[in-house]
Amino acid sequence: MIKTEKISISRTARSRIKDIDFHNLEFGKYISDHMLTSEYKNGEWSVPVILPYGDIVFSPTILALHYGQMVFEGMKAFKMEDGKISLFRKDKHYARFSKSLERMCMSQVPYEIFSDGLIELVKVDANWVPDTPGAALYIRPFSFASEERFGVKVSDEYRFIIFSGPVGPYYSKALKVRVEDKYIRAAPGGTGFAKCGGNYGAAFYPLQLAKKAGFDQVLWTDGSPDLYIEESGTMNVMFVIDGAIVTPPLSDSILDGVTRDSILTLAKDSGIKVEERRISAKELADSIQKGKLTEAFGTGTAAVVAPIQLINIKGKDYTLPPIAENVVMTKIKNELEAIRTGTAPDKYGWNTII
Ligand SMILES: Cc1ncc(COP(=O)(O)O)c(C=O)c1O
């Protein structure tokens, strides 16, 4: 048991907060004043420390740089209506982090380091949680192999770090996506369900090709001839077909999105039918053409809910109904935001109030 009550805090003498325009928060650009770090060595995690955010020095041989043992999380804290701060679904993020670490053969980060560390860090940087509409404090816990060796091996040493930064909306407009029919992101038995860095690095090339062709994102498939849809970029995907939310079922090739779970929970509670089932590119095309598919959107911590305006399937563009008619998406998104900001009761216990 790590004594997290001993987390030492050294505060920065020079806060950078006055340089930030909280009304114009480019995603991923600004980093809060402090970070938390803990080290795993000789079979033990050290008591974490909070210190001013800054560079860290490592040997060029650390194993993470060569063999990719690296896992991360992405979560958010929100300013509530009463001025308090809520951290969204901390324990669900921890559970996924642990699953990812296990798949990558990395040392588990003890719950108290993750949980108490997050809470303390957000407290220290509480001024960085934006109160502008649609903005939040994005929090990035991550761990990587820090042992200095160049032989291919499972690392015996790790570093766990948390930093955060205020963010605005991820996408500013509805998305044009292409069903990717040449490259795949993940396959059964692979690491698709884990939030490990390599999954993202491997996705850049097909994404770059799609962007050059004028699309914002790709819709990944399972790689089978029927092109069953999996997910998109850093989002799970949902389609409203005949009034029901249809979304691919979780598997070892799809990330178990915290936003996905939250949206499906809220939808079921509002009496909206939810179908977690496979959906092929052909079914997508047919449903759009017959007017049965009325909405498509991605869900994720960064994007929250991102509407899709166009889907390209096998070279053909399918345009969806106007986003203004996305009644299902808008209803659930508003419900989610109301819980996060404290304007609706948190009946599922999703918020950790700081
Ligand atoms: C590949 C991938 N799928 C889906 C998601 C959505 O997950 P969450 O809602 O937990 O952010 C993310 C973002 O974390 C992601 O990176």
The ligand as an SDF file (V2000), in Angstrom:
LIG
                    3D

 16 16  0  0  0  0  0  0  0  0999 V2000
   -9.0070    4.5550  -30.5080 C   0  0  0  0  0  0  0  0  0  0  0  0
  -10.0020    5.2260  -29.6390 C   0  0  0  0  0  0  0  0  0  0  0  0
  -11.2800    4.8180  -29.6810 N   0  0  0  0  0  0  0  0  0  0  0  0
  -12.2260    5.3690  -28.9020 C   0  0  0  0  0  0  0  0  0  0  0  0
  -11.9060    6.3900  -28.0090 C   0  0  0  0  0  0  0  0  0  0  0  0
  -12.9570    6.9530  -27.1200 C   0  0  0  0  0  0  0  0  0  0  0  0
  -12.7330    6.5820  -25.7850 O   0  0  0  0  0  0  0  0  0  0  0  0
  -13.1470    7.5290  -24.5890 P   0  0  0  0  0  0  0  0  0  0  0  0
  -14.5940    7.8020  -24.7550 O   0  0  0  0  0  0  0  0  0  0  0  0
  -12.8580    6.7370  -23.3670 O   0  0  0  0  0  0  0  0  0  0  0  0
  -12.3260    8.7500  -24.6890 O   0  0  0  0  0  0  0  0  0  0  0  0
  -10.5860    6.8550  -27.9440 C   0  0  0  0  0  0  0  0  0  0  0  0
  -10.1960    7.9140  -27.0170 C   0  0  0  0  0  0  0  0  0  0  0  0
   -9.7410    7.6310  -25.9390 O   0  0  0  0  0  0  0  0  0  0  0  0
   -9.6100    6.2540  -28.7670 C   0  0  0  0  0  0  0  0  0  0  0  0
   -8.3360    6.6780  -28.7270 O   0  0  0  0  0  0  0  0  0  0  0  0
  1  2  1  0
  2  3  1  0
  2 15  2  0
  3  4  2  0
  4  5  1  0
  5  6  1  0
  5 12  2  0
  6  7  1  0
  7  8  1  0
  8  9  2  0
  8 10  1  0
  8 11  1  0
 12 13  1  0
 12 15  1  0
 13 14  2  0
 15 16  1  0
M  END
$$$$
